[in-house]
């Protein structure tokens, strides 16, 4: 069964938004976050944080949503911080169980900080072939986690 936020995330991605923007904006309404603000916040984190070979933007966007759901505005709320971190660990664990990595370069098989390799990714159509799957999987994991009351996976 697919969820509206999952489908919206994939649709946003196919409209040209980054993976991070697509995830964050799809869940923004849950938290009273304006969609245009979610797009602006998420933009630089796409393509492995602006093509720097960092974490997949789909995972980054999902982590941002977990922060909106479970994070605290108080610097001394250790319980909220601990729980949020546990949720992030679960998200990463589950994403890696499907895709073996959370690093954009590993997932695409190319170094996006190298202009020639980035061009190859575009030429091969990998952003449109692989990334919608990554967006869908991250959003689906997120939907499942937000429906749970406690993290379900024991992570070291």
N, C-alpha and C positions, 0 to 999 in steps of 0.2 A: 504494500500500500504506500502510495506516495503522499506527501504532505504538501500543502500549498506553498509553504516557505521554501521547501526543497525545489519545487518546480520554478518558483519565482527566482531563486538564486541562479539556476541554470539559464533561465530566460534572460536575466540581466547580463550574464556572462556572454551569451550569444548576441546581445545587443551592443557589445563592445566594452562593457565595464570590466575592470580587473576582477580577478578571483576574490580578492579581499573585499572590494566594494560590493560584489554580488552577494556574498554571504552576509556581511554586516547590514546592508540595506534591506535585505529580505527579512531580517529579524528585528529591524529598528522599531517598527510600530509597537511591538510587545513592550518596549521600554520607554515609549514616548520620545524617542530620538527621531528627529526629522530626517526623512530619507535623503534630502540633499546634503545634509550635514554628514550622514553616514557615508555617502559617496565621497565627500571631501576627505574625511578622516581616513577612509580605507585606501584611497588611491595610491599613495606612495608605497604601500606594502605589497602590491601585486607583483607578479613575476619574480618571486623570491626576494622581496624587498628591493624594488626598483632595479632588477637585473643585477643583484650583487651576490647571487648564489646562496641566498639565505633560505629561510623556511618558506615552504609553499604558502602562497597567499590565502589559499582556501583554509588552511589550518590556522593561519594568523587571524583571519576574519572570525573563525569559529571561537578562537581563544578570546577575542574581543567580546563576543556575545556572552561567553561564560563569565567574563568580568562584569558585564551588565547584569547578568542574572544573579551571580553569587558574590561579587566583589563588594567591599565596604568603602564608604567615604571616610571612615575613621581610621587614622593611622595606627591606633592601638587595638584594633579588632583582630586579634591573632586567630580566633576561631574562624572568622570569615576568610582570612587569608589562607589558612591551612586548608579549609574546605575547597576554596577556589583552586588552589594549587593541585589538590587531589583530583579535581575535575579535569584540569588541564592535562595532568598525567594520563588520566583515562582516555581523553580525546586522542592524545598522541599515540598511546598504546593501540587503540582501536584503528586509527588511521594507518599506522605502520603494519598492523596485522593484515590489512588489505593491500597496501602499496609498498611495503618494506622500508620506506623512508619518508621523512617529512621535508627533505631538502629538495628545492625546486630543480637544481641541477641533476640530482640523482633520478628524479621522477621523469624528467624530459630527456635525460641522457646527453645533455649539452651544457656547456658553460655559458650562461647568458651574459656574463660580463665581457665576453669576447665577441666583438661585433660580427666576426665571420660566423661564429657558431650560432649567435642569435639570428643572423640572416638565414642560416640553414634551418633553424626551427621554424621560421616563418615560411620558407620555401617548402618544407615538408608538411606544413599545415598542422604541426603538433599542437599549437595553441588551440586550434579548433577541434582536433581529434581527441586529445588526451585531457586537456584541462576541464572541459565540461564534466567529464567523469569524476575528476578530482573534486570539483565544486559540488557535484551531486553527493558524492560519498561523505565529504566533510559536513554538508548540510544535513544529511540523513543521520549521521552519528549525533550531531547536535540536537536534532529533533528528539531522538531517542533518549539522549541524556537529559534534556530539559523536562522530559516526561517522568524521569526517575527522581526519587527523593534523595538517594545517596549514590555515590559512584559504585558501579557494579563490578568493576574489574580490580583485582588486587594487583597493584603495580609496585615493583621494588623501589 
